[in-house]
């Protein structure tokens, strides 16, 4: 990832990270994946690996392993979908907050790609104790598409 002028200011916040739209989507995907994992949504791991073309038998085997992991690691029952967002770790909530901000900005920058009722266009809601990050579209730098402030 190309990082430009990435420095900590006196208030302890990072001022700028410049990424391409493709990089922003990848960051958002990783944050979503992490927050879902922290919330016990381990079965969601399967849909992230659709490109593997696993047989139905292998998918069932992996799904059973993930359900067992969910029960052991997250303390959930096999049919319980996830831990409520408010009950997951602070890092998981921060990851989800960041994911919301990035997906919202990407949807805002690409309105033709998103339906007006798509979750991506929803205004991000704060779930962690951290203030929501700010992300602005930048047309000033021809080498980047999005800037995170």
DORO-75200 format. One line per 3 residues: their letters; for each residue x negated, y, z of N, C-alpha, C. Coordinates in nm, 4 decimals, decimal comma. Each point is the difference from the previous one (the first is absolute). Last residue first. Example, Ala and Ser with C-alpha at 12.3 -4.5 7.8 and 13.67 -1.06 7.14 Angstrom:
DORO-75200
sa) -1,2850 -0,2250 0,7080 -0,0820 0,1190 0,0060 0,0770 0,1090 0,0730  -0,0290 -0,5720 -0,0070 0,0890 0,1190 0,0000 -0,0900 0,1200 0,0000
***
This chain:
DORO-75200
xxx) 0,8730 1,0728 0,6282 -0,0544 0,1022 0,0906 0,0254 -0,0397 0,1416  -0,0449 -0,2273 -0,5200 0,0551 -0,0188 0,1318 -0,0641 0,1048 0,0899  0,0912 -0,0363 -0,5556 -0,0890 0,0386 0,1090 0,0733 -0,0246 0,1307
xxx) 0,0252 -0,1731 -0,5591 0,0607 0,0293 0,1305 -0,1070 0,0405 0,1007  -0,1130 -0,0790 -0,4571 0,1428 0,0235 -0,0157 0,0631 0,0422 0,1333  -0,5227 0,0446 -0,2491 0,0839 -0,0662 0,0990 0,1449 0,0331 -0,0246
xxx) -0,3678 0,1726 -0,2617 -0,0477 -0,1349 0,0289 0,0874 -0,0732 0,1016  0,0535 0,4648 -0,1471 0,0323 -0,0883 -0,1125 -0,0432 -0,1444 0,0260  0,1568 0,4023 0,3344 -0,1183 -0,0802 -0,0247 0,0326 -0,1013 -0,1086
xxx) 0,3323 0,3009 0,1457 -0,1171 0,0860 -0,0122 -0,1260 -0,0779 -0,0359  0,4586 -0,1500 0,1057 -0,0283 0,0083 -0,1426 -0,1264 0,0825 -0,0231  0,2464 -0,2891 0,4267 -0,0994 0,0972 -0,0443 -0,0184 -0,0076 -0,1502
xxx) 0,3613 -0,1315 0,4439 -0,0403 -0,0278 -0,1375 -0,0983 0,1082 -0,0427  0,0736 -0,1498 0,5192 0,0397 0,0931 -0,1037 -0,0540 -0,0448 -0,1343  0,1092 -0,1615 0,5478 -0,0597 -0,0380 -0,1272 0,0541 0,0922 -0,1057
xxx) -0,0435 -0,0821 0,5772 0,0494 0,0820 -0,1104 -0,0734 -0,0423 -0,1256  0,1365 -0,2669 0,4902 -0,1033 0,0549 -0,0876 0,0672 0,0849 -0,1072  0,2228 -0,0760 0,4895 -0,0053 -0,0543 -0,1357 -0,1104 0,0689 -0,0798
xxx) -0,0555 -0,0471 0,5270 0,0778 0,0792 -0,0937 -0,0116 -0,0619 -0,1382  -0,0552 -0,3206 0,4240 -0,0743 0,0958 -0,0826 0,0963 0,0814 -0,0862  0,1277 -0,3709 0,2780 -0,0168 0,1215 0,0812 -0,0774 0,1080 -0,0752
xxx) 0,3109 -0,3562 -0,2694 -0,1151 -0,0054 0,0910 -0,0043 0,1274 0,0835  0,3311 -0,0611 -0,3354 0,0185 -0,1095 0,0947 -0,1146 -0,0087 0,1000  0,2550 0,3630 -0,3832 -0,1131 -0,0268 0,0882 0,0361 -0,1118 0,0969
xxx) 0,1821 0,0906 -0,5174 0,0371 0,0150 0,1409 -0,1207 -0,0393 0,0848  0,0821 0,1813 -0,5476 -0,0635 -0,0854 0,1008 0,0479 0,0331 0,1415  0,3025 0,0661 -0,4413 -0,0937 0,0787 0,0791 -0,0605 -0,0899 0,1078
xxx) 0,1772 -0,2148 -0,4610 0,0448 0,0438 0,1327 -0,1087 0,0818 0,0686  -0,0420 -0,2327 -0,4252 0,0273 0,1435 -0,0041 0,0499 0,0536 0,1343  -0,0987 -0,4691 -0,0714 -0,1227 0,0775 -0,0206 0,0247 0,1506 -0,0008
xxx) 0,3503 -0,3330 0,0193 -0,0598 0,0288 0,1308 -0,1260 0,0859 -0,0146  0,4049 0,0296 -0,3542 -0,1152 -0,0867 0,0255 -0,0638 0,0403 0,1329  0,3721 0,2142 -0,2434 0,0262 -0,0712 0,1251 -0,1109 -0,0991 0,0345
xxx) -0,0043 0,2655 -0,4024 0,0138 0,0968 0,1094 0,0297 -0,0660 0,1343  -0,2971 -0,2478 -0,3750 0,1417 0,0343 0,0133 0,0138 0,0927 0,1199  -0,4591 -0,0513 -0,3002 0,0690 -0,0360 0,1235 0,1450 0,0466 -0,0035
xxx) -0,3450 0,0873 -0,3386 -0,0271 -0,1396 0,0349 0,0821 -0,0484 0,1195  -0,0046 0,4545 -0,1723 0,0645 -0,0860 -0,0997 -0,0185 -0,1481 0,0307  -0,2083 0,3523 0,2654 0,1445 -0,0152 0,0237 0,0701 -0,0914 -0,1002
xxx) -0,4941 0,1062 0,1852 0,0470 -0,0807 -0,1133 0,1505 -0,0238 0,0105  -0,2417 0,2493 0,3297 -0,0792 0,0349 -0,1180 0,0486 -0,0707 -0,1261  0,1997 -0,0981 0,4200 0,0257 0,1417 -0,0295 -0,0724 0,0426 -0,1281
xxx) -0,0828 -0,4288 0,1728 0,1352 0,0060 -0,0569 0,0354 0,1428 -0,0404  -0,4066 -0,0626 0,2226 -0,0078 -0,0641 -0,1317 0,1373 0,0049 -0,0684  -0,0230 0,1524 0,4424 -0,0660 0,0930 -0,0908 -0,0093 -0,0583 -0,1406
xxx) 0,1767 -0,2765 0,3371 0,0898 0,1127 -0,0238 -0,0621 0,0978 -0,0999  -0,2561 -0,3634 0,1556 0,1009 -0,0450 -0,0968 0,0979 0,1121 -0,0336  -0,3324 0,0922 0,3273 -0,0595 -0,0213 -0,1314 0,1056 -0,0417 -0,1013
xxx) 0,1337 0,0532 0,4497 -0,0426 0,1290 -0,0549 -0,0534 -0,0179 -0,1423  0,1141 -0,3901 0,2470 0,1184 0,0777 -0,0373 -0,0379 0,1322 -0,0678  -0,3460 -0,2690 0,1791 0,0595 -0,0629 -0,1183 0,1206 0,0803 -0,0482
xxx) -0,1948 0,1260 0,4079 -0,0840 0,0384 -0,1137 0,0544 -0,0570 -0,1312  0,2165 -0,1308 0,3979 0,0192 0,1437 -0,0236 -0,0797 0,0461 -0,1225  -0,0659 -0,4405 0,1482 0,1295 0,0153 -0,0655 0,0294 0,1470 -0,0298
xxx) -0,3915 -0,1008 0,2407 -0,0111 -0,0514 -0,1373 0,1321 0,0186 -0,0746  -0,0024 0,1015 0,4544 -0,0758 0,1011 -0,0742 -0,0123 -0,0431 -0,1467  0,1920 -0,3093 0,2908 0,0921 0,1128 -0,0254 -0,0701 0,1119 -0,0767
xxx) -0,2597 -0,3699 0,1339 0,0989 -0,0439 -0,0985 0,0978 0,1112 -0,0349  -0,3098 0,0748 0,3451 -0,0692 -0,0044 -0,1294 0,0954 -0,0435 -0,1112  0,1583 -0,0087 0,4442 -0,0135 0,1376 -0,0491 -0,0698 0,0027 -0,1361
xxx) 0,2650 -0,4473 0,1256 -0,1132 0,0774 0,0512 -0,0028 0,1397 -0,0614  0,4792 -0,2188 0,0281 -0,1293 -0,0492 -0,0468 -0,1105 0,0918 0,0512  0,4821 0,0656 0,0717 -0,0660 -0,0902 0,0936 -0,1336 -0,0543 -0,0495
xxx) 0,3113 0,2907 -0,2460 -0,0372 0,0734 0,1215 -0,0788 -0,0873 0,0981  0,1825 -0,1851 -0,4033 -0,1120 0,0896 -0,0277 -0,0468 0,0737 0,1253  0,2262 -0,4812 0,0394 0,0467 0,1350 -0,0328 -0,1195 0,0932 -0,0094
xxx) -0,0684 -0,5028 -0,1183 0,0021 0,0795 0,1222 0,0514 0,1374 -0,0402  0,1540 -0,4235 -0,2955 -0,1172 0,0807 0,0335 0,0168 0,0630 0,1370  0,2960 -0,3565 -0,2023 -0,0743 0,0561 -0,1129 -0,1269 0,0761 0,0382
xxx) 0,2372 -0,4435 0,2193 -0,0045 0,1425 0,0321 -0,0861 0,0693 -0,1052  0,0703 -0,4795 0,0322 0,0981 0,0723 -0,0813 0,0037 0,1493 0,0276  -0,3073 -0,3011 0,2382 -0,0133 -0,0247 -0,1441 0,0972 0,0803 -0,0870
xxx) -0,1480 0,2171 0,4612 0,0641 -0,1262 -0,0330 -0,0092 -0,0211 -0,1506  -0,3738 0,2983 0,2633 0,1333 0,0033 -0,0598 0,0543 -0,1411 -0,0176  -0,4444 0,1865 0,1591 0,0974 -0,0396 0,1004 0,1430 0,0033 -0,0507
xxx) -0,4423 0,0868 -0,2234 0,0904 0,1122 0,0280 0,1041 -0,0341 0,1054  -0,3402 -0,3234 -0,1350 -0,0679 0,1289 0,0135 0,0918 0,1131 0,0430  0,1685 -0,4561 -0,0700 -0,1126 -0,0014 0,0941 -0,0572 0,1393 0,0248
xxx) 0,3542 -0,0598 -0,3155 0,0467 -0,0407 0,1327 -0,1126 0,0077 0,1032  -0,1051 0,0823 -0,4502 0,0864 0,1070 0,0501 0,0470 -0,0327 0,1412  -0,2397 -0,3304 -0,2318 -0,0862 0,1096 0,0445 0,0816 0,1140 0,0598
xxx) 0,2379 -0,3529 -0,1959 -0,0653 -0,0444 0,1237 -0,0916 0,1075 0,0560  0,1966 0,0826 -0,4153 0,1040 0,0027 0,1034 -0,0596 -0,0443 0,1334  -0,2763 -0,0317 -0,3742 0,0200 0,1400 0,0388 0,1072 0,0137 0,1071
xxx) -0,0821 -0,4279 -0,1889 -0,1164 0,0445 0,0776 0,0192 0,1434 0,0510  0,3261 -0,1715 -0,2917 0,0087 -0,0668 0,1303 -0,1174 0,0414 0,0902  -0,0044 0,1537 -0,4450 0,1082 0,0654 0,0743 0,0128 -0,0606 0,1406
xxx) -0,2981 -0,2038 -0,3042 -0,0537 0,1273 0,0491 0,1052 0,0717 0,0842  0,1387 -0,3929 -0,2101 -0,1040 -0,0319 0,0977 -0,0557 0,1283 0,0626  0,3046 0,0399 -0,3548 0,0686 -0,0485 0,1204 -0,0989 -0,0300 0,1114
xxx) -0,1763 0,1169 -0,4202 0,0672 0,1154 0,0612 0,0709 -0,0399 0,1283  -0,1906 -0,3424 -0,2574 -0,1041 0,0798 0,0670 0,0615 0,1217 0,0688  0,2875 -0,2645 -0,2597 -0,0470 -0,0770 0,1158 -0,1047 0,0775 0,0787
xxx) 0,1556 0,1788 -0,4090 0,1012 0,0114 0,1046 -0,0414 -0,0745 0,1264  -0,3963 0,1781 -0,3051 0,1143 -0,0900 -0,0197 0,0988 0,0193 0,1147  -0,3198 0,4065 -0,1551 -0,0023 -0,1223 0,0795 0,1241 -0,0833 -0,0295
xxx) -0,2200 0,4404 -0,1881 0,0799 -0,1042 -0,0653 -0,0079 -0,1342 0,0735  -0,2058 0,4666 0,0743 -0,0680 -0,1288 0,0152 0,0726 -0,1154 -0,0677  0,1478 0,4695 0,0466 -0,0882 -0,0224 -0,1137 -0,0690 -0,1356 0,0051
xxx) 0,2736 0,1837 0,3563 0,0794 -0,0550 -0,1093 -0,0846 -0,0348 -0,1217  -0,0800 0,1746 0,4803 -0,0873 -0,0878 -0,0773 0,0743 -0,0667 -0,1160  0,2030 0,2901 0,3244 -0,1163 0,0787 -0,0425 -0,0937 -0,0819 -0,0881
xxx) 0,3875 -0,1839 0,2165 0,0387 0,0787 -0,1171 -0,1155 0,0849 -0,0511  -0,0647 -0,2637 0,3962 0,0214 -0,0810 -0,1203 0,0327 0,0834 -0,1224  -0,0386 0,1890 0,4385 -0,1300 -0,0247 -0,0615 0,0183 -0,0760 -0,1315
xxx) 0,3569 0,0860 0,3026 -0,0183 0,0979 -0,1072 -0,1358 -0,0143 -0,0682  0,1246 -0,2475 0,3893 0,0491 -0,0615 -0,1233 -0,0145 0,0951 -0,1187  -0,1042 0,1408 0,4466 -0,1064 -0,0754 -0,0657 0,0467 -0,0667 -0,1279
xxx) 0,1469 0,3638 0,3505 0,0613 -0,0356 -0,1282 -0,1008 -0,0779 -0,0845  -0,0634 0,2118 0,4482 0,0393 -0,1395 -0,0044 0,0669 -0,0422 -0,1302  -0,2069 0,4338 0,1341 0,1379 -0,0156 0,0440 0,0509 -0,1429 -0,0083
xxx) -0,4339 0,1278 -0,1519 0,0030 0,0345 0,1421 0,1406 -0,0160 0,0583  -0,0522 -0,0592 -0,4624 -0,0683 -0,1083 0,0703 0,0031 0,0254 0,1501  0,1648 0,3368 -0,2768 0,0907 -0,1150 0,0004 -0,0617 -0,1178 0,0751
xxx) -0,2659 0,3814 -0,0632 0,1074 0,0292 0,0960 0,1006 -0,1147 0,0058  -0,3557 -0,0355 -0,3135 -0,0498 -0,0027 0,1371 0,1136 0,0233 0,0999  0,1016 0,0394 -0,4594 -0,0349 -0,1384 0,0309 -0,0435 -0,0123 0,1464
xxx) 0,0715 0,4303 -0,1682 0,1272 -0,0706 0,0125 -0,0243 -0,1445 0,0426  -0,3777 0,2560 -0,1003 0,0612 0,0460 0,1249 0,1335 -0,0686 0,0251  -0,2179 -0,0849 -0,4091 -0,0764 -0,0583 0,1110 0,0590 0,0403 0,1351
xxx) 0,1858 0,1916 -0,3902 0,0273 -0,1443 0,0022 -0,0698 -0,0646 0,1197  -0,0935 0,4527 -0,0831 0,1366 -0,0160 0,0493 0,0358 -0,1480 0,0131  -0,4099 0,1059 -0,1995 -0,0044 0,0333 0,1428 0,1377 -0,0218 0,0616
xxx) -0,0255 -0,0443 -0,4612 -0,0692 -0,1112 0,0653 -0,0087 0,0227 0,1502  0,1762 0,3443 -0,2662 0,0929 -0,1142 0,0020 -0,0622 -0,1199 0,0703  -0,2727 0,3752 -0,0692 0,1032 0,0317 0,0996 0,1008 -0,1143 0,0108
xxx) -0,3289 -0,0282 -0,3353 -0,0587 -0,0207 0,1325 0,1020 0,0271 0,1098  0,1298 0,0915 -0,4376 -0,0174 -0,1447 0,0139 -0,0589 -0,0333 0,1375  0,0353 0,4511 -0,1226 0,1321 -0,0556 0,0298 -0,0097 -0,1511 0,0207
xxx) -0,4399 0,2607 0,1174 0,0839 -0,0072 -0,1192 0,1369 -0,0556 0,0406  -0,3035 0,2827 0,3524 0,0132 -0,1323 -0,0603 0,0841 0,0103 -0,1270  -0,2650 0,2954 0,4321 0,0513 0,0089 -0,1363 -0,0008 -0,1400 -0,0610
xxx) 0,0105 0,2567 0,5027 -0,0410 -0,1240 -0,0648 0,0616 0,0048 -0,1385  -0,0847 0,3578 0,4574 0,0423 -0,0320 -0,1362 -0,0581 -0,1340 -0,0438  -0,0170 0,1865 0,4681 0,0606 0,1059 -0,0797 0,0470 -0,0439 -0,1369
xxx) -0,0342 -0,2343 0,5101 -0,0718 0,0002 -0,1263 0,0728 0,0932 -0,0946  -0,0084 0,0528 0,5475 0,0726 -0,0571 -0,1124 -0,0868 0,0058 -0,1249  -0,1019 0,1830 0,4500 -0,0058 -0,1450 -0,0011 0,0799 -0,0644 -0,1120
xxx) -0,0944 0,4785 0,1059 0,1160 -0,0527 0,0730 0,0037 -0,1522 -0,0025  -0,3434 0,2528 -0,2322 -0,0123 0,0171 0,1444 0,1172 -0,0572 0,0790  -0,0950 -0,2240 -0,4740 -0,0057 0,1391 0,0436 -0,0031 0,0063 0,1522
xxx) -0,1803 -0,3764 -0,3809 0,0834 0,0220 0,1179 -0,0104 0,1465 0,0404  -0,0564 -0,2110 -0,5129 -0,0693 0,0356 0,1224 0,0989 0,0275 0,1111  -0,0745 -0,1152 -0,5477 0,0701 -0,0709 0,1071 -0,0749 0,0271 0,1292
xxx) -0,0519 0,1257 -0,5048 0,0210 0,0956 0,1090 0,0792 -0,0625 0,1142  0,0254 -0,3254 -0,3638 -0,0601 0,1292 -0,0279 0,0324 0,0946 0,1145  -0,0034 -0,5539 -0,1708 0,0341 0,0911 0,1080 -0,0757 0,1290 -0,0245
xx) 0,1564 -0,4742 -0,2782 -0,0759 0,1242 -0,0053 0,0492 0,0914 0,1108  0,0025 -0,5471 -0,0207 0,0847 0,1169 0,0000 -0,0892 0,1231 0,0000
***
